[in-house]
Amino acid sequence: QVRLLESGGGLVQRGDSLRLSCAASGRTGSTYAMGWFRQAPGKERKFVAASTWSGSSISYADSVKGRFSISRDIAKNTMYLQMNSLKPEDTAVYYCAADTDYTVIAGKGIGAYDYWGQGTQVTVFS
């Protein structure tokens, strides 16, 4: 089992930056990729960014390309999401997810991930 704990959310103004963290524990050796998804009130959960643990495959949603950056600290078993130039439409609960099935591609689909964190709220006001 893999346990994921997100942190770093908050209330910020348009144009500000935030860095989300996702600390993994448990059977982290079986984690091949990690992703970030977000869910706004009344809307479905959507893909934001993902990376294989090796860093060889990285994907971003079109809506965040050029503004968000995913990275990882292998020694700390932690994945980060650096969010710059935040917009009100980025407001959502952000979830971290882990893919423990062997893969060399960072998946964009919810179904590719089998462990999820509890989420962290990001609110951007104009």
Disulfide bonds with the S-S distance in Angstrom:
Cys22-Cys96 1.92
